[in-house]
Structures are given as C-alpha cells and as structure tokens.
Amino acid sequence: MLRINDITKQYGSQLLFDGASLQMSGGERLGLIGRNGSGKTTLFRFIIDQDHPDSGTIEIPKHYRVGYLEQHLNFIEPTVLEVVCAALPAEAEHEDYRAKEILFGLGFDQEDMARAPAQLSGGYQVRLQLARTLVSSPNLLLLDEPTNYLDIVSVRWITRFLNAWRNELIIISHDREFMDAVTTHTAMIHRRTIRTIKGPTQKVCAQIAEEEEAYEKTRINEERRRAQLLSFVERFKAKNTKASAARSKMKMIEKMPLRDKLECMTDLDFRFHYSSFPAKRMMEIEAVSFAYPQGQPLIEDLSMSVHADDRIAIIGKNGKGKSTLLRLLAGELAPSSGERKIHHATSVGYYGQTNIDRLAPQATIEEEIGSANPMLGKSMVRGICGTMMFGGELAEKKVTVLSGGEKSRVLLGKIMAAPANLLLLDEPSNHLDMQSIEALVDSIDEFPGAVVIVTHDEMILRSIATRMVIFQGGAVEIFDGSYDEFLEKRGWDEERDLKSAAAGEERTVTSKKDVRRMRAQIIEERSSVIRPLKERIDAAETAICELEEESAQANRDLLIAAQNQEGVACVALTRSIKEMQASIDAHFVDLEKATLEYERLSKVYEERLTSTEG
C-alpha cells in the first residue's frame, strides 16, 4: 500500500511540508482536506512521480497501478466511446458496456458515443477524462475535485459508483457531503504535516481544534508560571537568605518546555451588506421563454416571483438553462418572449460563472474591489480586501496572477462592496475550500434579503433552499419545499434511467405498479422515521439559540451588577449563567446524536430507494 514517510517540500519561501507522513491500508478510502494552497494537489503530484519532495520517501508497491484524474487533456482516439474503451484494463478490453455505463452516469447520451472529443465543451472534456480514469480500475484512484464540472445528477451517480469501489481511493473535494459519503478516513494537511483519522471530515477538524485549544491554554499557563518564577529570581537572587531558592527556581525555568505560539490561520469571514427593501415582492417573470440564436428553447413559458426573504435554488443537469435563468433574472439577457418586472428598490448582487473572466487582469485586488463602489474610501476597500483574505500587501497583487479560488474571492469582495438586497449566485462554491464554503453558507444564512442560487452541492442545498426551480425532463418546474422534500416527493428522473441507458435499451420492469408501491412504502416509512429526528434537531437548534441569547443578556446584566457592586445579584446571575451553559451543552450533545442518526438513516433509505430503480 501507499506509504509517505517524513517528507519535506519548500517552494521559494513557502514551506508546504515539514516531516509529513501518511500510510494507507488495503481498501482504505481517504478524503484529503486542507486550506487552498496547503499542498493537496502537490501531494498527488508526488504520488504519480510528476514532482518530488526535497526529503523523505514515497513508497508504492511494484505492479500497483495508480489512476489519476489528469488536468491536462489530450485525446488521440477518434470518438468518445473509443477514448474510454482504450483505458479498459487488459483483462476487460472487450467489455465496452463498462465504458458506456460510466459515460452515461456522467451525463453523456447515446449520440455522444460517436462524437469526436474535440467537439465537446471544456466541462464535458473533463468528464471524459474522469470516465477514462474510472474505467481503468487502478489499485489506487486519485481524484482531484472530480465534481467541479458535474451536475447534481452526475454527482449522485459518482457517489454510488465510488461507494461500490473496492480498491484504495484518495479524493480531494471542496464538497464535504460528497467526500464524507464516499470515504472511510480523512487526512488533513495542517501546519505542514498530515493528520489522518478514521471518520468524516468534521471529526478530524474538531479533534485538531480541540488539541490546539488545549495546547494554547497550556502554553499560556506555562508562560504565566515562567514569568512568576523569573520575577522571584530577579527579586531574590542577590539576597543571601533567598539565593538558594532563586537558583532552584532558575533550574525549574530551564527545565520548562518552550512552546511556540501557534501561527494564526486566517479564515474567510464576511457578511454581505444589506440594502433595505420596503416591499414583499422584489421581482417576477411572467410567461418567459428564451432560446439562444439557432438553438433549441431552454426555457418556455416560465412564471415565478422572488420575494424579499426567499431562498431559491436552481437545480438540474448541466446545459439545460440554469445559468441562463440566473442571467435573465440579473437582466444580463432579455427574454425571447414574456416579461421581467423588478421593483425599483431592488439592488442586485450578481455572482456569475463568467464574471470571473471579466475581472480586469492588470488591476490590483484593491482596485478591482473598489471599482464596485466608487463611494467607498480606501480604508473601507482595504477592510473588504482583508475580509477576503487579501490583507496588507496582498491587496496590491494583480488579478492576472491570481488562482481561480483567489479570483472567486475577489468577485465575492466586489459583491460585498456594493450593498444589495437580492443575491444571484451561480456556483459560488467552485474554487473555494471547505472553510470558505462554510463561511459562505453562514453569510447567506444571515443575509436579510433574498437569495437565488445555482449549485450542485447538496450540503448547500440542504442548508439554504426553501424553494426550488428544477430543470428536468426538458421542462422547468417550481417546487415549493426543501431539497430533501423534493427527493422524497419527486426525485430525479435521470437516476431511474441510468441502467437502461448504459445497456442502450429501454428499462423493462416486471411490474411497474409493484415498484411504485414499494417506493411509496419506503418513502412513507422514511418520513415516519426521519421526521421526529428532524423535529428533534430543529428543537435543539432553537433551544440553543434562545439560551445563548439569554446567556448573553445575563452576562451583560452581570457586568452592570458588578459595576454597581450588587453582590446578591452577581451571585444569582452567575448561578443562572452556569445553569444556562450546562443546558446549552446538553442540547449540543443531543443535537450531535440526532444529526448523526438523521444522516445515517437518510443514507440507508436513499440506498433502499436506489435499489428499486434496477
């Protein structure tokens, strides 16, 4: 199996790894996480021998095949199907049905099989490369952000595919829910070393945070104790009666370990600025249709409204019109027919996939963010730069030298610079790391205005969406409800068709009535089992929020009581605060248990429903 031993790597002044090690066991499925720039892709390059550590070793057994999702695209075979079939292992070179199964799962159709790779869009060329990697059946599969160019249906398919994978796997992904669904262990690159723990991403993050909190408390206590001892030595070292004691204290100081203060890790932490809105309805579109020149209609006769506090998700397969709808809402496109009406007080903040390409390459980060609102002073613009992790001299970097993730943060900074009450966000999580995505979700959750978002990230959908616009089956429909309610009541048509598409045949079912009855029974059972857990989670979250507000008020009252020297009130408030904290802790324990059980049962019922599709 793979062994990485005590590696060190430095690029110029940046030290990426310092004595980092990693070992994998047979059948282990590893999620590799870390902040952007921490060295995740570099580690992959070490494993496939495209780069080398400055010191340390990478050990891979002989005849152990490593499959890697290459970023460089080079297809020499004439058709899509032949590209993938060429990657089949020798013992399966005639089993082209395996190639078709993977291609259909990743969103290709029967007509695509004979197409030339050069005719595909960039996103579908990446999918083709992914299909070629998956079909090769290596001993170790390395996937670097495999979901970036997949739609939500394909992400759900690859989740099932990887869950059936029996060899080793290392995956880099910003999609926490996807990663946790397909891995058994998590490795985190943190402070130039690698920590591996069995379990999901949150477990290793929580353990490292707990250890670092304990480390800092110990360091502070030791520094305080060292200062006390030094003070004693300075006071009494010259006095004959205390000289012996002073020397003893000095020896104690010399034996005490010196702990370095942990380097501050900067997190993305921002808030969208809200512009007040006086009405209930911001925007509506009436009987809107749209088609690009010489293209088939993407949207036909769609009517919908956006209210002042809406959380609307636009979902569906790629190329069906999701981004087009967002551009229609933003006013970047005019409908072929129908009408878009917008309230005069609506102020739009629009994050589009193509907007990153519109950043001025020769402008600095500070200039680009400042251009979004000329009314802002230099200090306020610098403040936004710092919030987006471009503090100090980093704000003077030119856009042209930035990575995709850095450009995404610049674009988010531009939206922050101009107050808005309607956010239109097209795949905003692409190029962001997990910590940044969590900050994004928090900022959306706290935004008082309306949000319309295009995303394939199911964690974001479950966290945000209360209404859905669904592109499916050649049509657009509005669904009033959460993403889980959509899966329960409607579901994805494509998932039921994948097996028949892979075989090139229509699905034949012994009794469709029996299958429908079985699915209805499973859905009803799931609802009765999971609903109480969801209610328990909601109740715990509500109780925690209420108690934290009460505790904050009690702390303010305690401060006033202390200033007024009201001893009885201080005692009572201190006791009350302690009791509230104990209650908060108990609710957190219950919340964690209920959430884990909810996720476990959701996965069980999802697998049962999937099994009825075959």
N, C-alpha and C positions, 0 to 999 in steps of 0.2 A: 504494500500500500504506500501511499504518498507520505514522505517524511521531509519536513523542512526544519533544518537544525541551525539555530543560533545565527540567523542571517543579519547582516548589516548592509544598508544601502544609503548613499548620500548623493544628491544631485546638487552641485554647487554648494550653497549654504544651507540647503534644505535636507535635513536628516529624516528619511522616511522610516527606516527600520533600524533598531539598535538591539541586537540579541534576540530577535523574534524567532519563535519556533511553533510548529504546527505538525500534528500527527493525525492521520486518518486510519480508521479501522475498516474492514470489509463491510460493504453495504451502507456505509455512513453517508448521510445526505446533509451537506453543510451549507448554511447560509452565511455568506461573508459580508459583514457590515462595517461601516466606518464613515466618517465625515468625507465629503468631497475633498479629494487631494490627499487622503490618508495613505494611499498606496494599494488599493484593492486591485485595480487593473494591472499595476506593476507586478503584483504577486502572481497574477495569471501569466504574465509575460515570462516570469522566471520559470514557471512550471512547464511552459511549452518551449523553453530554450530560446526565446527571442530576446532576452536580456538576462543579465546575471547579477547576483548580489556581489557587493565588494568583499564580503567574507561570509563564511557559513556554507552549508551544502543543501542541495535539493536532491533527494533520493527517490527514484522511481524504479520499480522492478522491471526487469527485462520482459519484453513481449507484452508490456502493459500499455494499451492504446489509450491515448488522451485525445478526446474530441473537444474542439474549441470553436466557439462562435466567432469567426473572424470578422473584423470590421472592414477589412479590405475585400472588395467584391470583384471576383474575376471568374466568369463563367465561360468555359470553352465548348460545352455541349450545346447543340442547336436548339433544344426545346427544354421547357420547364421540367417535364417528367424525366427526360434523359439526364438533366443535371442531378436530380435527386437519386435516380437509379444508379448513377455512376458511383455514388458514395456507399451503396449497399456493401456489407462485408462479403468476402468471397463465398462463404457458405450459403449466402442468400441472394446471389447476384441475379437470379431469375424471379425473385419474389417482388415484382413491381407493385403488387397490391399494397405492400407495406409503404412504399413511397407515396402512392395515391392516398392512403389513409391519413398520412401525416400532412400532405398538401391540402387535402380537403379540410382537415382540422384547423389549419392555419389560414383558412379563408379563400383558398383557390377553388375555382369551379372546373367542370369538365372541359370547357372551352380553353381554359388556361393551360391545359396539359400540353398542347401542341404549340403554344406561343414561344417566341424567342425571348430569352431573359432580358435582352436589351429593350424590349417593348414594355417592360414592367416599370411602374413607378419606383422611386427610391425606396419607399417603405416596403413594397412587395419584393424588391430585390433582397432586402434584409430578411424578410420572411423566407425567401427561397434559400438563403444561406442557412437559416435556422433549421429548415427542413432537411437540408443536406447534412447538417451536424447531427440531428436527432436520428436519422435513419442509419448512420454509420455504426451505431451500437458500440461505442467505445467502453473501455473499462472505467474510465473516469471522464465525466462530462462536465465541461466548464462553460457556464452561461453567464455572459456579462450583459445585464439589463435586457433580457430576452423579451420583455413585454413592451418595450418602448414603441414599437411600431405595430403592435397588435391591438385589435379592437376587443371589446369586452367579451364577446362570444369566443374568440380565439384564446383569450387569457384563461377562460374557464376550461376550454379544451386542453390547453397545455398543462393546466393544473392536474387534470385527470391523467394525462399521459405521463407526467413526471411522478405522480403517485404510484403508477404501475412500474416505474423504472426500478430495476433490481441491482444495478451496479452503483458505483460511487458517483457523487454529484457535488459540485461546488457552484453556487449560484450567487451572483451579485444582483441585487434588485433594490430599487427605492420603494417598491410596493410591499409593505410589511405583511399585509394579509396574504398575498400570494406566496411570499417567502415562507411564512410560518406554515402554510398549508402543504408545502412540498419538502420540507426539511426536517431532520431529526435533531440536529445540533446547530448551534450558532457560534461563529468565530468573529470576534470584534477586533479590528485594528485600532488600538487606542494607546496613545502616548508612545508610539513607535514599537510596541510589542503586540502580540496576538493572544487574546484570551478566548478559550473555547469552553463552552458549557453545553451540556445536553438540555435541549428545550428550546423554546421560542426566543425571538429577538428581545422581547421585553425582559426576559429573565436575566440575560447577561447584562443588559443596560442597568437594571435595578441593582444587581449584585455589585457591579463596578461603582455605581453611585454610592451605595452603602459603604463599601470598602473605603472609598475616597473621603467620605464624610468622617468615618472613624479615624482615618489617617490624619486629616486636618485637625480634628479635635485633640488627638494625641500630640501632634506637633505643637499646637498652641499651648497645651498644658506643659509640655517639656520646655518650651521657651520661657514660659512663666516661671517654672521651677528653676531653670538655669539662671534667670535674671535675679531671683531671690537669693540663690547661692552666691552669685557674683557680688551682689550687694553686701552679703555677710562678709565675704572675703575682703572686699575693699574697706569695710568699716573696721575690721578687727585684725588684719594681717600684721599691722605694726604694733599691736598691743601684746606684751609678753603673756598675759593671762589667757589670751584668746588665740595666739598664733598657731598652736597645735590644732585647735578646732578649725581655724581658717585653712590650714594645709589639708585637713581631712575633707573639707568641703570642696577644695580645689581638685582633689583626686576624684571626688564624685562627679564634678563637672566634666573632667577629662574622659570619664567612662560613659557619660551620657551620649547616646547616638545623636548625630546631627542630621535632621530630616529637612530636605529641601522643600520649600513651598511649592505646591503643585501649580504647574502652568495653567493659567486661566484659559478655558476652552470657550470660544465665542459661539453663541447660538444665534440663529436668525430669530429676532423677536420684534415684531412690528404690528402696527394696527392701521387698518385703512381709515382714512379721515372721512367722517360722515358729514354730508351736507343735508340739512334738514329738509323734509319733504312734507307739504301741507295736506296732501290728499291721500286717498286709499289706493288709487289705480295710477300706475306710472306709464304704462304702455299697453297697447293692444294691436294685434294684427288681425285683419278681417279678410277671410277668403283669399289668403295669399298663396300664389303659385310662383315657382321660379325654375328656370332652366338656363343653363349656360348656352351660348350660341352653338348650334349644331349638336346639342346634347339632349338626352332624354330628360324629362321633368324630374327634378329631385324632390320638389315639394309641390303638392297640389291641394288647393282649397283648404288651407290650414288657418284656423282661427284660434287665438289664445290671448290671454291677458297676463300682465305681470303686475302684481300688487306690491304695496310698499314694503312688506316684510317677507316676500316669497323666498323660498329656497327650491329652485327648479333645476333638475338635472336633465341634460340632453344625452341620450344614450343610443347605442346601436352599432352596427358594423361600420367599418371604415368605408369612405367613398359614397355613403348614402345621403349625405347632406347635413350632418350635424354642424360642422363649422360654417357651412353656408347659411344655416338658420341663424347662427350667432351673428354672422356678418349682416344679415338682414335686420336683426334686432338692433345692431350697432349703427345702422344707417350707412354702412360701407357699400352695400348692394341695394339696388332698387328692385322691388318685386316685378316679375313679368306681368302679374295681374294682382288685384287686391290692394289693400291699403295698410300702411303702418301709421298709427297715431301715437304721439308721445306727449305727455304732459309738459307744459312749459318749464316746470321746476325740476324736471328730471335731469340729473347730472350723471353721465355715464363714465365709468372707468372700464376700459376695454383691454383685455389681455388676449391677443390673438397669436396663433402659432406662427403666422408670417410676420408679426410685428417685430420679432427679434431681428429679422433681416433688415428692418427699416431703421434700426439704430444707426446713428452716424458713425462710421468706422473711425474717423480721425478725431472725434470729440472725446473728451475725458468723461469719466463716470460722473463727476460733479457737473460738468456742462450739460450732459445728456439728461440727468435727473432735473436739473434746474430749468431746462427748456420746457418742461411740462407745466411750469407755473412761474412766469416771469415776476410775479408779485412777491415771491419768496426771497428773503435775504440770504446772503452767503452762509451765515451760521445755521439757518434752518435747513438749507440744502445739505450742508456738511453733516447735520444731525441725521437726516434721512440716509445719507451715504453710510454713516456709522451703523445705523439700524440694520442696513442690508449687508453688513459685514465688510464695508469698504471704509474703515476708519483711517484717519491720518493721511499719510502719503498715498495709500491705496486709492483714494478718491481721484488722484491725478493720473491713474492709468488710463490709457486709451482703449476704447471699445474694441478696436481691431485685435488686441492681444488677449482678449478675454475668452474663457471657455464657454461652452453652451450653458452650463449652470450659472456662471457669473453673469452672462448676458440676461438670463432669466431673472436674476435678482435685480439687475438694472431696470428691466421693464417693470417689475413689481414696484421698484422705488419710484418710477415715473407715475404709476397709478396712485401711490401714496401721496405724492407731491400735490396732486390736484384733488380737492375734496369731491366726493361722489356719493350718490345715494342708490345707484344701481351698478353692480359689478357684473360684467360679462367676461367669463374666464374660460378660455379654450385650452384644455390640457395643461393647467398651470403647474402640475407636479412633475412634468417631464424635466429632467436635468437637475432636480432638487434631491438632496439626500433625505434620509428618514427624519432627522431632527427638523429640517427646514419644512418638510411636508406637514409635520405635526404643528409647527408654528403657523403655517398657512391655514390649516383646518381650524385652529384656535382663533385666528384673526377673523376668518369668515364667520365662525360661530358667534363671535362678539359684535360683528358688524350690524348696526341697527337697520340698515337698508335692505334692499333686495339683492339676491344673487342668482344668476343663471350660469350654470357651469357645464361644460363638456368634459367628461372624464371617463376613463376605463378602469379607474382604481376603485375597487369595490369597498375598500375601507372608507374612502372619501364619500362615496355614495351613501353608505350606511350612516355616516356621521352627520351628513348635511341634508340630503334631499328629503323633501316632503311632497313634492310633485315631480312627475317625470314626463318628458317628451320622448317618445320611443320611435325610432326608425326601425321598422321590421316588416318583412313580407311585402316590400315595395310600397309601403304606406307609412304615414306618420300618425301616431295616436297620442292622446293626452291621457295620462294615468294619474288619478288623484290618490296618492299614498306613497309610502316609503319604498325603497328598493326591495327589501325583504318581502313586502306585501305584493309587489309586482311579481317576484319569483314564485310566490305561493299561488297567486291567483291567475297569472298569465304565463310567465316563463318565456324562454327564448325558443322560437320555432326552429332555429337552425340546430340546436342541440339534439332535437329529436330526429333530425335528418342526416346527421353526420355518418352514421354507419352505412346507410343505404348509398350515400354519395360516394363513400370510399370504395364500395363494390361496384359503382356505376349502375346500380339497379334501384328500382323503387322498393321501399320498405314493404314487406309482407308480414302482416300480423295475424295470428291465428284468430284472435277475437279483439277487435279494437274496443268493443264495448267493455270487455273484461279488463283491458288495460286502463281504460278511463276510470272504471270503477275502482281498480286497485290504486291508481294515483289519487283519486278523490279520498279514499280511505286513509292513505298515508298523509295527505295534506291535512285532513281533519285531525288525525292523531297528533301530527306535529304541532298543530295550532293549540290543541288542548294541553300538550306537554310543555311547550315553549312559552306560551302566553304568560303563565304565572311567573316564570323566571324573568321575562321582560318587565313585568309589573314590579317584581322584587328589585330589579336593577334600577328602574325609574324611581321607586320609592326611596331606595338607599341614596341615590344621587340627590334627590330633592331634600332629604333629611340632612345630608352633609352640607349642602349649600345653605340651608336655613340655620343650621348650627354654627357654621363658620361666620355667618353674618352676625348672629347673636354673640358669638365669642369675640368678634372684632369690636362690637359695641361695648361689651363688658370690659374689654381691655382699655377702651377709651374712658369709660367710667372709672376704672381703677386708677388710671393716671390722674384724673381730676381729684378723686378721693385722696390719693397720696399727696397731691399738691396742697390740698386743704387740711391734711393731717387728720382725716376721718378714719380712725383706727378700726372701728366696728365695721364700717362699710368696706374697708380694704379686706378684712378677713372674709367677709361674706362673698365679696366679688371674686377673691382668689379661689375660694372653695367652688364657687359656681363655674369659673373658668376651667378648673381642673376636671369637674364633672362633665362639662360640655366636651372637653378634649377626649376624655375617656369614651364618651358616647360617639364622637366622630371616628375614633379609632375602631370601635366596634362595627360601625356602619361600613367603614372601608374594608374590614375583614369580610363582612357579609357580601359586599359588592364584588370583591375579587372572587369569592366562591361561586356566586351566582353567575358572574360573567364567564368564568371558565366552564361551568356546566352548560351555559347557554351556547357557547362556541362549540363544545363537544357534541351536544345533541343536534345542533344545526348541521354539523358536518355529517353526522350519522344519517339524518333524514335526507340530506342532499344526495348522499350516496344511494340511499334506497330509491329515491325518485329517479336518479340516473339509471339504475339497474332496470327500471321498467321501460326504458327507451330502446333497449336492444331487442 
